[in-house]
Amino acid sequence: MTNHPHSKTDVIPVEVAKTLDGLFKERVRRSAESVAYRDFDVATEKWRNYTWAEMAQGVMRWRTALSRENLAPGDRVAVMSRNCHQWVMFEQAAIGLGLVVVPLYTEDRAENAAYCLQNAGVKLLLVEELAQWEAFSLVKQEHLSELSRIVIITLSEQEAVQIEDDRVIAMSKWLPEQAGDIPHQTNDPHALVTIIYTSGTTGHPKGVMLSHHNILTNAYASAQVVNVTPDDLLLSFLPLSHTFERTAGYYVPMMCGATIAYARSIQQLQEDLLTIRPSVLVSVPRIYERVYAGIRAKLDEGPALAKKLFNLAVEVGYSRFEHQQGRDSWHWSHLLWPVLDKLVARKLMDKLGGRLQLALSGGAALSPEISRVFIGLGLPILQGYGMTETSPVVCANRLANNLPSSVGLPIPGVEVKLGEHGALLIRGPNVMLGYWNNAEATRATISEDGWLNSGDIASIDEQGYITITGRIKDIIVTSTGEKVPPADMEAAILRNPLFEQVMIIGEGRSYLSALVVLSRRGWESVAAQCQVSTDPQQLAKNEQAEEIVLEMIGQQINEFPGYAQVYRVALIHEPWTVANEMLTPTLKLKRSKILERYKTEIERLYAGH
């Protein structure tokens, strides 16, 4: 990220933009010929640039197509596609007509997505490919009865012929060659602009209602915290259906005039980083964890000297960081940095494209060990905190005031305080309008004087730094009355790359147990120690394997209090995924689903107790 003094910023203020479509229009006016987006064209197998002027032309065509669909301002339209320039055109065209956009996760199960479509009364749906629409055909049709049009981005003529549903049309046929003269709706900044369904870890998702003003003020406050400039290039890979990406990876760059490149897929992320060479990365911890696990695996297989050198580079680099932050004194070891930078740090930074100036992490807690490694090797990771209900950013660390163990200070205009049970309460222009068609849930979440209860337990120090210490509902209370935050223990266990996934259990029980999915290397390592085949199904039943894994867990959580020890473990041979409903689309554990699915295994862990 270009935080140089001579870097020109070009931030569009809230009062100039007024609305999200107003923000787009103003950016087009200011930067018509600058590159807005880079997207991979599958047909030519090349990356293609789109200027702001070209985007504006595209938006006009999309608006013309939408205007022919008998939709009225306030009607809901949904999008279920990977991140791409068409996503942006569709959204901008829709809000320019006063329509309300409902983003859906491409990974979501058809039943869940159909529930959102029905709950919001969606009239038009944009999907990327035919397979996504076909998945819906297995769902009861009454869930989709309000849909009057389904537009498919990649639908070919051959595929179109075989579809009997006359609501379905290919994007190429639906979009007019030329844009018509369609008047732009002048929107009220406080009007509803989007309904974002939060995939709760329990029950049906709730529709979070956000206004233009909610999102714009949040993007503007975020741009005050992180200095993004027109010279910056972001690689966008978190789904745009996730509020963190939508605000931080779409509206903030638009507000600041930066360029966004859309990654082809998570699987191709490594290649895309090397091709695009971004200066800013917006990510969830899982991506940093994967990179770190890869580094650890290589070091474990390599010579001992390489590991020593790596650890020294992290230690010296982190000590320099603490000195630069004013929390520690200068040390002679800092003189070694130029050599360590060349031998170790540069190599890691080159794997990430070689131009990264800044990485943002949100959506879940980033383990201190991982942030220490990246910061030590020269990549400033700024951890923040937010929720869909707050558009989403509440607080974040700054480059000059970065306390990695915390989620930073509140962003401008947002107030925080602690409520009952240490719950973090939030108030500001970013707080949602409420939950769609759910006044009861809205009342339970937002007090009459505007404070939103996050449901997260926090502490706030004298300087105002916020640390999230747990989730009110996720705290395990054992039968002995001890309170255990499972997420902290799980994060500690996952620092060992032999573990892929883990869930701590023990609510109302006399001791804690763990459900564990090992990584491929984990299964191989345990099988070698047991001197049996690597078949996960067989290993999951092996008592010696359980003992080995229990010992590995013990080493990872030895700093936790005595009552927070794990006494039994069940090895699970199938990974938890979004597809098998064990994870939310943002890759959080669906604890209640996992407990239900592995009831038999859990009963075995507590048999006789």
C-alpha positions in Angstrom: 0.0 0.0 0.0 1.3 3.4 -0.9 1.8 5.1 2.4 4.5 7.4 1.0 4.1 11.2 1.8 4.0 12.0 -1.9 1.1 9.6 -2.6 -1.9 11.5 -3.6 -5.1 10.5 -1.9 -8.4 11.1 -3.7 -11.1 10.1 -1.1 -14.7 10.9 -2.0 -16.5 12.2 1.1 -19.8 10.8 2.2 -21.6 14.1 1.6 -20.4 14.2 -2.0 -21.3 10.6 -2.7 -24.6 10.6 -0.7 -25.4 7.0 -1.9 -23.5 4.0 -3.1 -24.6 4.6 -6.7 -23.6 8.3 -6.2 -20.2 7.1 -5.1 -19.8 5.1 -8.3 -20.9 8.1 -10.5 -18.5 10.5 -8.7 -15.6 8.0 -9.1 -16.4 7.7 -12.9 -16.4 11.5 -13.1 -13.1 11.8 -11.3 -11.2 8.9 -12.8 -13.0 8.0 -16.1 -9.9 6.6 -17.9 -8.2 4.9 -14.9 -8.4 1.1 -14.5 -11.2 0.2 -12.1 -11.1 -3.6 -12.4 -9.0 -6.4 -13.7 -10.8 -9.7 -14.5 -9.7 -13.0 -16.0 -11.4 -13.6 -19.4 -11.8 -17.4 -19.7 -12.4 -17.2 -23.5 -9.1 -15.6 -24.3 -7.3 -16.9 -21.1 -6.0 -13.3 -20.5 -6.4 -10.7 -17.8 -8.5 -7.8 -19.0 -8.7 -4.2 -17.7 -11.9 -2.3 -17.4 -11.8 1.5 -17.0 -14.3 3.4 -14.9 -15.8 4.8 -18.1 -16.2 1.3 -19.5 -17.8 0.2 -16.2 -20.2 3.1 -16.4 -21.2 2.1 -20.0 -21.8 -1.5 -18.8 -23.9 -0.3 -15.8 -26.2 1.6 -18.2 -26.8 -1.6 -20.3 -27.5 -3.6 -17.1 -29.9 -0.8 -15.9 -31.7 -0.9 -19.3 -32.1 -4.7 -19.0 -33.4 -4.4 -15.4 -35.8 -1.6 -16.3 -37.6 -4.0 -18.7 -38.4 -6.5 -15.9 -41.4 -4.8 -14.3 -39.6 -4.1 -11.1 -40.4 -1.2 -8.7 -38.1 0.7 -6.3 -37.7 -1.4 -3.1 -38.1 -4.7 -5.0 -35.4 -7.3 -4.1 -33.0 -8.7 -6.7 -30.3 -11.4 -5.8 -26.9 -12.2 -7.1 -25.1 -15.6 -6.7 -21.8 -15.4 -8.5 -18.1 -15.4 -7.9 -16.5 -11.9 -7.7 -16.3 -10.4 -11.2 -16.8 -7.1 -12.9 -20.4 -8.2 -13.9 -21.2 -8.5 -10.1 -20.4 -4.8 -9.8 -22.3 -3.8 -12.9 -25.4 -5.7 -11.8 -25.3 -4.2 -8.3 -24.7 -0.6 -9.4 -27.5 -0.9 -12.1 -29.9 -2.3 -9.5 -29.3 0.3 -6.9 -29.5 3.0 -9.5 -33.1 1.9 -10.0 -33.8 1.9 -6.3 -33.8 -1.9 -6.1 -32.5 -3.8 -3.0 -29.6 -6.2 -3.6 -29.5 -9.6 -1.9 -26.0 -11.2 -2.3 -25.8 -15.0 -1.9 -22.8 -17.3 -1.4 -21.9 -19.4 -4.4 -20.9 -22.1 -2.0 -24.2 -22.1 -0.2 -26.5 -25.1 -0.3 -29.5 -24.7 -2.5 -32.0 -25.1 0.4 -30.3 -22.3 2.4 -30.1 -20.0 -0.6 -33.8 -20.8 -1.5 -34.8 -19.8 2.0 -33.1 -16.4 1.6 -34.8 -15.9 -1.8 -38.2 -16.7 -0.3 -37.7 -14.8 2.9 -36.6 -11.6 1.0 -39.3 -12.1 -1.7 -36.7 -11.9 -4.5 -38.0 -11.2 -8.0 -34.9 -11.5 -10.1 -31.9 -13.7 -9.6 -28.5 -13.5 -11.3 -26.4 -16.7 -11.2 -23.1 -17.5 -12.8 -23.7 -20.9 -14.3 -26.5 -23.3 -15.1 -25.4 -25.8 -12.5 -26.3 -23.3 -9.7 -29.8 -22.9 -11.1 -30.2 -26.6 -11.6 -29.4 -27.1 -7.9 -32.4 -25.1 -7.1 -34.7 -27.4 -9.1 -34.4 -30.0 -6.3 -35.9 -27.4 -3.8 -39.6 -27.1 -3.4 -40.8 -24.8 -6.1 -43.0 -22.7 -3.8 -39.8 -21.4 -2.3 -39.0 -19.8 -5.6 -42.5 -18.8 -6.8 -41.9 -15.1 -6.5 -38.9 -15.3 -8.9 -40.0 -13.9 -12.3 -36.6 -13.9 -14.0 -33.4 -15.9 -13.7 -30.4 -14.6 -15.6 -27.4 -16.9 -16.1 -24.0 -15.3 -16.9 -22.3 -18.1 -18.7 -25.4 -19.9 -20.3 -24.6 -21.1 -23.8 -27.1 -21.3 -26.7 -26.9 -25.2 -26.6 -27.8 -25.2 -22.8 -30.5 -22.6 -23.3 -32.4 -24.8 -25.8 -32.8 -27.6 -23.2 -34.3 -25.3 -20.5 -38.1 -25.5 -20.2 -38.5 -22.7 -17.7 -39.2 -19.6 -19.7 -38.1 -17.4 -16.8 -34.5 -18.5 -17.5 -32.4 -16.4 -19.9 -28.7 -16.1 -20.9 -27.0 -12.9 -19.9 -25.8 -12.4 -23.5 -29.5 -12.4 -24.7 -30.8 -10.4 -21.8 -28.4 -7.5 -22.0 -29.2 -5.0 -24.8 -26.4 -4.1 -27.3 -27.0 -0.4 -26.5 -28.1 1.3 -23.3 -31.4 3.0 -23.3 -32.1 6.4 -21.8 -33.2 5.1 -18.4 -33.6 7.8 -15.7 -31.5 7.2 -12.6 -33.5 7.0 -9.4 -32.4 9.6 -6.9 -32.0 7.5 -3.7 -32.5 8.5 -0.1 -29.2 7.9 1.7 -31.1 6.3 4.6 -33.1 4.0 2.4 -32.6 0.2 2.4 -30.0 -0.7 -0.2 -29.1 -4.4 0.6 -30.2 -7.3 2.7 -27.3 -9.5 3.7 -28.1 -12.9 5.2 -25.8 -13.8 8.1 -25.3 -17.5 8.1 -25.6 -18.0 11.9 -23.9 -21.0 13.4 -27.5 -22.1 14.5 -30.9 -21.8 12.9 -32.1 -20.0 9.8 -30.0 -17.0 8.6 -31.3 -13.6 9.4 -31.5 -10.8 6.8 -29.4 -7.8 7.9 -30.8 -4.5 6.5 -28.2 -1.9 5.6 -28.8 1.5 4.1 -26.5 3.5 1.8 -25.6 5.7 4.7 -24.7 2.7 6.9 -22.2 1.4 4.4 -20.9 4.8 3.1 -20.0 6.1 6.5 -18.3 2.8 7.3 -16.2 2.9 4.1 -15.3 6.5 4.7 -14.2 5.9 8.3 -12.2 2.8 7.2 -10.5 4.9 4.6 -9.4 7.3 7.4 -7.8 4.4 9.2 -6.1 2.8 6.2 -4.5 5.0 3.6 -5.5 3.6 0.2 -4.5 5.6 -2.8 -5.2 5.5 -6.6 -1.7 3.8 -7.0 -3.0 0.8 -5.0 -4.0 -2.6 -6.4 -6.1 -5.0 -4.4 -6.6 -8.7 -5.1 -10.2 -9.6 -4.3 -10.9 -13.2 -3.4 -13.2 -13.2 -0.3 -16.7 -13.5 -1.6 -18.5 -10.2 -2.2 -21.5 -11.7 -0.4 -19.4 -11.2 2.7 -19.8 -7.7 4.2 -16.1 -7.4 5.0 -15.1 -7.8 1.3 -18.0 -5.7 0.1 -17.0 -2.7 2.2 -13.2 -3.1 2.6 -12.5 -4.7 -0.8 -15.1 -2.9 -3.0 -16.5 0.3 -1.7 -13.3 1.6 0.1 -11.2 1.1 -3.1 -13.9 2.8 -5.1 -14.0 5.7 -2.6 -10.2 6.0 -2.9 -9.8 5.3 -6.6 -7.7 2.1 -6.3 -7.8 -0.8 -8.7 -9.3 -4.2 -7.9 -8.3 -7.5 -9.6 -10.6 -10.4 -9.1 -8.8 -13.7 -8.3 -9.8 -16.7 -10.4 -10.4 -19.0 -7.4 -8.9 -19.8 -3.9 -7.2 -22.8 -5.5 -5.4 -20.5 -8.0 -4.7 -17.8 -5.4 -1.0 -18.5 -5.2 -0.6 -18.0 -8.9 -2.8 -14.9 -9.0 -0.7 -13.3 -6.2 2.4 -13.7 -8.4 0.6 -12.4 -11.5 -1.3 -9.5 -10.0 1.3 -8.5 -7.4 -1.2 -6.6 -5.2 -0.2 -3.9 -2.8 -3.1 -4.5 -0.4 -4.7 -7.8 0.7 -8.1 -8.1 2.5 -8.4 -11.6 4.0 -9.7 -13.8 6.7 -7.3 -15.7 9.0 -7.7 -19.0 7.3 -5.7 -17.8 4.3 -2.8 -16.6 6.5 -3.0 -19.8 8.4 -2.7 -21.8 5.1 0.4 -19.8 4.0 1.9 -20.3 7.4 1.2 -24.0 7.5 2.9 -24.3 4.1 6.0 -22.5 5.5 6.1 -24.7 8.6 5.8 -27.9 6.5 8.7 -26.9 4.3 10.8 -25.9 7.3 10.1 -29.3 9.0 11.3 -31.2 6.0 14.4 -28.9 5.4 17.7 -28.6 7.1 17.8 -27.5 10.8 19.8 -24.4 9.9 17.0 -23.1 7.6 14.6 -23.4 10.6 17.0 -21.6 12.9 17.5 -18.8 10.4 13.8 -18.4 9.9 13.1 -18.2 13.6 15.9 -15.7 14.0 14.4 -13.5 11.2 11.0 -13.6 12.8 12.5 -12.7 16.3 14.6 -9.9 15.1 11.9 -8.6 12.7 9.3 -8.6 15.5 11.7 -6.9 17.9 12.2 -4.1 15.2 8.5 -3.8 14.9 8.0 -3.4 18.6 10.8 -0.7 18.6 9.1 1.1 15.7 5.8 1.1 17.6 7.5 2.7 20.6 6.9 -0.3 22.9 10.5 -1.5 23.1 14.1 -0.2 23.0 16.6 -0.6 20.1 18.6 -3.8 20.2 22.0 -4.6 18.5 20.4 -7.6 16.8 18.5 -5.1 14.6 21.8 -4.6 12.7 21.3 -8.2 11.4 18.1 -7.3 9.6 19.4 -6.4 6.1 21.0 -9.9 5.9 17.9 -11.7 7.4 15.7 -9.7 5.1 17.6 -10.8 2.1 17.9 -14.5 3.1 14.5 -15.1 4.6 11.9 -12.3 4.6 12.2 -11.3 1.0 11.6 -14.9 -0.1 8.3 -15.0 1.8 7.2 -11.6 0.5 8.0 -12.6 -3.1 5.7 -15.6 -2.7 2.9 -13.1 -2.0 3.8 -11.1 -5.1 6.6 -9.0 -3.7 4.7 -5.6 -3.6 2.4 -6.1 -0.5 2.5 -3.1 1.7 -0.4 -4.1 4.0 -2.7 -6.9 4.8 -6.0 -6.6 6.6 -7.4 -9.5 8.6 -11.0 -9.8 9.9 -14.0 -12.1 10.1 -12.4 -14.2 12.9 -9.6 -14.1 15.3 -6.0 -14.3 13.9 -3.7 -16.2 16.2 -0.9 -14.1 17.8 1.7 -16.6 16.6 0.7 -16.2 12.9 0.5 -12.4 13.1 3.9 -12.4 14.8 5.5 -14.4 11.9 4.1 -12.2 9.2 4.8 -8.9 11.0 8.3 -10.2 11.9 9.0 -10.9 8.2 7.9 -7.4 7.2 4.2 -7.7 6.3 2.2 -5.4 8.5 -1.1 -7.3 9.2 -3.7 -5.0 10.7 -6.4 -7.0 12.6 -9.8 -5.5 12.9 -13.2 -6.5 14.1 -16.7 -6.1 12.8 -20.0 -7.8 12.1 -22.5 -7.8 9.2 -24.9 -5.8 11.5 -22.3 -2.9 11.6 -21.6 -2.6 7.9 -19.1 -4.3 9.1 -16.1 -2.5 10.6 -16.2 -1.5 14.3 -12.5 -1.2 15.2 -9.1 -1.8 13.6 -5.4 -1.4 14.2 -3.5 1.4 12.5 -0.1 1.1 10.9 1.4 3.5 13.5 -0.6 2.0 16.4 -0.7 -1.7 15.8 -1.3 -3.9 18.8 -1.6 -7.4 17.2 -3.1 -9.0 20.3 -6.0 -6.7 20.0 -8.5 -5.7 17.3 -7.5 -2.1 17.6 -9.3 1.2 18.4 -12.8 2.1 17.3 -12.9 3.7 13.8 -14.0 7.4 13.6 -17.7 7.9 14.4 -18.2 4.6 16.2 -18.7 4.3 19.9 -18.1 1.2 22.0 -18.7 0.2 25.6 -19.0 -3.0 27.7 -22.4 -4.2 28.7 -23.7 -7.1 30.8 -21.3 -10.1 31.0 -18.6 -8.0 29.3 -20.5 -7.9 26.0 -19.2 -5.4 23.5 -21.9 -2.8 22.7 -21.6 -0.7 19.5 -23.3 2.5 18.4 -22.8 4.6 15.3 -24.0 5.5 11.8 -22.9 2.0 10.7 -25.4 0.1 12.8 -28.0 -1.7 10.7 -31.6 -0.6 10.2 -32.6 -4.0 11.7 -33.4 -7.6 10.6 -35.6 -8.0 7.6 -39.2 -9.0 8.7 -38.0 -9.8 12.2 -38.8 -7.0 14.6 -38.4 -9.4 17.6 -34.8 -10.2 16.7 -34.1 -6.5 16.0 -35.4 -5.5 19.5 -33.3 -8.2 21.1 -30.2 -6.9 19.4 -30.5 -3.1 19.4 -31.5 -1.1 22.5 -33.9 1.8 22.3 -31.0 4.3 22.5 -29.2 2.7 19.6 -26.7 0.3 21.2 -26.2 -2.9 19.3 -25.2 -6.0 21.4 -22.5 -7.8 19.5 -22.8 -11.0 21.5 -19.0 -11.0 21.8 -17.2 -10.7 25.1 -14.5 -8.0 25.1 -12.1 -6.1 27.2 -11.0 -2.4 26.6 -7.7 -1.1 28.0 -6.9 2.4 29.2 -5.8 3.4 25.7 -9.1 2.2 24.2 -7.7 -0.9 22.5 -10.4 -3.6 22.2 -9.6 -7.3 22.7 -12.3 -9.9 21.9 -12.1 -12.6 24.6 -14.9 -14.9 23.6 -18.5 -15.3 22.4 -21.3 -15.2 24.9 -23.0 -18.3 23.4 -19.7 -20.2 22.6 -18.4 -20.3 26.2 -18.3 -23.9 27.4 -19.4 -24.3 31.1 -18.3 -27.6 32.5 -20.3 -29.5 35.1 -17.7 -28.2 37.7 -18.7 -24.6 36.8 -15.4 -23.7 35.0 -15.9 -21.4 32.0 -13.7 -22.3 28.9 -13.5 -20.3 25.7 -13.2 -23.1 23.0 -12.1 -20.8 20.2 -8.8 -19.8 22.0 -8.0 -23.5 22.6 -8.8 -24.5 19.1 -6.6 -21.7 17.7 -3.7 -22.9 19.9 -4.1 -26.5 18.7 -4.4 -25.5 15.0 -0.9 -23.9 15.2 0.4 -27.4 14.7 0.1 -28.0 10.9 -0.7 -31.7 11.6 -4.2 -30.5 12.6 -6.7 -29.4 9.9 -9.8 -28.8 12.1 -10.7 -29.1 15.7 -13.7 -28.5 18.0 -13.5 -28.5 21.7 -16.6 -30.0 23.5 -17.6 -30.4 27.2 -20.7 -28.3 27.9 -22.2 -29.6 31.2 -19.6 -32.5 31.3 -16.9 -33.1 33.9 -14.0 -32.8 31.4 -13.2 -31.5 27.9 -12.8 -33.6 24.8 -11.9 -32.7 21.2 -13.3 -33.7 17.8 -10.3 -33.6 15.4 -9.7 -33.7 11.7 -6.0 -34.2 10.9 -4.3 -32.7 7.8 -2.9 -35.1 5.2 0.5 -34.9 6.8 -1.2 -35.4 10.2 -2.7 -38.7 9.1 0.6 -39.8 7.6 2.6 -38.9 10.7 0.2 -40.7 13.1 0.0 -43.8 10.9 3.8 -44.0 10.8 4.0 -43.8 14.6 1.3 -46.5 14.9 3.0 -48.6 12.1 -0.3 -49.0 10.3 -1.8 -47.9 7.0 -2.7 -44.3 6.4 -6.4 -45.1 5.9 -8.2 -42.3 7.9 -11.3 -44.5 8.5 -9.1 -47.3 10.1 -6.9 -44.8 12.0 -10.0 -43.1 13.5 -10.7 -46.3 15.4 -7.1 -46.9 16.5 -6.6 -46.4 20.3 -2.8 -45.7 19.9 -3.6 -43.0 17.4 -6.0 -41.4 19.9 -3.2 -41.4 22.5 -0.7 -39.8 20.0 -3.1 -37.1 19.0 -4.0 -36.4 22.7 -0.3 -35.9 23.4 0.0 -33.5 20.4 -3.0 -31.5 21.7 -1.5 -31.4 25.2 1.7 -29.8 23.9 -0.3 -27.1 22.1 -2.4 -26.1 25.1 0.0 -26.5 28.0 -0.3 -22.8 28.8 -4.0 -23.1 29.5 -5.2 -23.6 33.1 -5.4 -27.1 34.5 -9.2 -27.3 34.1 -8.9 -26.5 30.4 -7.1 -29.7 29.5 -8.4 -32.2 26.9 -8.8 -35.7 28.2 -10.4 -37.6 25.3 -10.3 -37.2 21.5 -12.4 -38.5 18.6 -10.6 -38.6 15.2 -13.0 -37.6 12.4 -12.0 -39.0 9.0 -14.1 -36.6 6.9 -13.2 -32.8 6.8 -15.9 -30.3 7.7 -17.0 -28.2 4.7 -19.6 -25.8 3.6 -21.1 -28.5 1.4 -21.6 -31.0 4.2 -23.1 -28.1 6.3 -20.5 -28.3 9.1 -19.1 -24.8 8.2 -20.7 -21.5 7.5 -19.8 -19.8 4.2 -17.2 -17.8 6.1 -15.7 -21.1 7.3 -16.8 -20.8 11.0 -17.7 -24.1 12.7 -21.4 -24.8 12.9 -21.0 -26.1 16.4 -24.6 -27.3 16.9 -24.6 -29.2 13.5 -21.2 -30.9 14.4 -22.5 -31.9 17.8 -25.6 -33.4 16.2 -23.7 -35.2 13.4 -21.2 -36.8 15.8 -23.6 -37.7 18.7 -22.5 -41.3 18.7 -18.7 -40.5 18.8 -19.3 -37.9 21.6 -21.3 -40.4 23.7 -18.4 -42.8 23.4 -16.0 -40.1 24.8 -18.1 -39.7 27.9 -19.3 -43.3 28.4 -19.2 -44.2 32.1 -18.9 -40.6 33.2 
